[in-house]
Every structure is written in structure tokens, then in C-alpha cells.
Amino acid sequence: MIDITTKLDTTTDYLVASDFDQTLSFNDSGHVLAEMLDISDFENKVRGLARSNLVQSGAELAYLLRHDPAFRGVRREHLIEAGKRVRLKDNVELFAKILSDGLGKNRFQFFVISAGPREVVCSALEGIVPPENIFGTELEFDPETGEICSVLRVPAGYGKVAVLQELELKLQMSPDRVIYVGDGSSDLYVMHDVNSRDGHTIAVSETKSIGRIANRTVLSDSAIGVLVPILEDVLKWDSHQIRELFTSYGLALQDWDKISTDWIKFHHNG
């Protein structure tokens, strides 16, 4: 009889999926594109769509690219150029490398799932994340004019859940080995889904709606800050091991403030 208490010397695989805008980057793809095209009222357009509930949260840019006259002149080359102008967070390349190298007997497959145009995300992450590991809004371009003629798929809201579940099926990944990283309301559905199936979720912003459901929140200008909860909560490393890892890559963990924050507000009765 096999002793099931015996610790097996096996490799453990994890699927790490991350949003892009303001998760791996400092800015939003839509804002970068709007600045390129000198569209000054982009933020108002997005807020208007959000109030109308016409599109899922995160899909506003896809809608504007297809339907707003101000974006009619956008071609594939504009999206690629916008990607080159996106300001990535520090150490994104190192973050991807550490995941690719693996940690001990733990292996990680890293994917980016974004509601932003795939051309923008692929351009921004060129040489860092393989194009086949990037899922973004898929656009169809008119072969004659180069204009955007249709939106084929938008990984926003439940669309992110669909992409992640497809990856789980393709990789034969157990749901409890899934780690998702996001920053905003378009990540709510996918975080709920990951949590409900014993995966792990990490927020990288102070957005209250995300902070309420994410297992951990990490605020850092460096992409590798996300490794801290992965190492601590998922792999069960202690702080000494975590610091040693960063040191091996030439980095010193300068500030690590563990703060639990309760958002409390009162009003007077009567």
C-alpha cells in the first residue's frame, strides 16, 4: 500500500495570468492611443460608456475603435506604435524571466489577458512575453483601407473568464494552480471565478472593489512585487527565502510594509 503521507518529489505546474493596463504598465492603452491621435475627450467618452452600461467594463476602447468617428482613422500601425509608447512597470522582463526559469520544482506558465487591443499589448511586451501567450481584443482590418471593420473578441469582464478557462483546459491545469493578477473592475469576474475554484488572486491597486475579493494586494512600481504573495502564500516561502531570491537577481527588497487596511465610514442615525 502506498503511504499517501509521503512527500513526493514531483514538479508542480502553475498558470499565472495577468491583466496588462495598469497591472504590467503604468498607463492605459486607450489614453496612450488617444494622446497619439490628439483626442482630448477620451476620458469623458469612457465615463459615458460606463454610465450607460452599453459595454462590459474594460471594453470601452474596443467599442470606441469600432464606432466612434474620432477613432475611424486608426490602423494597425497606430496600435503598434501606441504599444511602443506604453510605459511598462519596472522589471517586467525580469518578472517574466523568473517565472520562465521556475522556482525550485515549481514551474510557471505566464499569460497576459487584456481588454486592450492585442496589437498594442504585443508591441509593448515584444521580446518579453511570446505573442502566443498574449490575449487581447482581436480586431479585423479592412484589407483595402486598413480601417477596423469589426471586433472579433474582447477579453473583458466574463470574456477574461472564458479565456482563462480555455487555457486551463488546454494546459490540463487544476483550478487551484491558477494565479490571477489584476487592478480594476474588468478583473472582478475573473477574480471571483479563480477564488471560487481555490485559485489565488492578487490585486495591484487600491481599488476597493478589487481589494475586497483579492487574496492579497500588492502596491509596487516593480512588476516583481507580485512575486511576494506568490512565494509567501502559494509556495509557502518565508521572508528570508524571498529576500535571498531577489538578492540572487541583484535586487534588494528595500521596503516591505505589511499593512492590513480596513475602510470604515460612519454616519449619525436620525
Secondary structure, 3 states (H helix, E strand, C coil): CCCCCCCCCCCEEEEEEECCCCCCECCCHHHHHHHHCCCCCHHHHHHHHHHHCCCCCCCHHHHHHHHCHHHCCCCHHHHHHHHHHCCECECHHHHHHHHHHCECCEEEEEEEEEEEEHHHHHHHCCCCCCHHHEEEEEEEECCCCCCEEEEEECCCCHHHHHHHHHHHHHHCCCHHHEEEEECCHHHHHHHHHHHHCCCEEEECCCCHHHHCCCCEECCCCEHHHHHHHHHHHHCCCCHHHHHHHHHHCCCCCCCCCCCCCCCCCCCCCC
